Every structure is written in C-alpha cells, then in structure tokens.
Amino acid sequence: MRIDKITASILQKEKEIAVQQAMDIIAQSQSGARKGALVRWTWICEVCGMVHLGTAPKNCECCGSSEITARQDLRSELGNYW
C-alpha cells in the first residue's frame, strides 16, 4: 500500500509540474507583442527553402546544407476568438 501512495504522489507532482510549465508558456506569450499569440519557431534552409519544425537542425534534411535561419511564427489563431 505504501508503494501506491508514493507512486500517486509522484504522478501528482508530475502533473503539477506540467501544468506550471504550460502556465509559464502562456504567461510568456501574453507578455509578447500581441497578447494571446503563441510563438512557434521554424527553421528555414537558405539553400532549398525547406521549413523545419521543432528544434534547430544542424543540417537541412533535404539538401544537407548548414545554412539554416530561424523565423518566429506568431500563432495568433490560438489566441483569437472566431
């Protein structure tokens, strides 16, 4: 029974951490240029133009070039009412 309580406590703590991280992301986005707009970074290859999502790649997955630039993509549709 003690293991169940410990496991439940760990799971609860992980949920609280996840919620806190989500709240931090939302707070950061609301302090930006447009309130309510979430920001997503995209990475664009300067050689072939391929768009990479997620973390910055070292080389382009399409052409292998290392000339990759970051572009900030405002996701305003997530913060607007339709």
Beta strands, then each sheet from edge to edge (+ up, - down):
strand 1: 38-45
strand 2: 51-53
strand 3: 68-75
sheet 1: 2+ 1- 3+
end
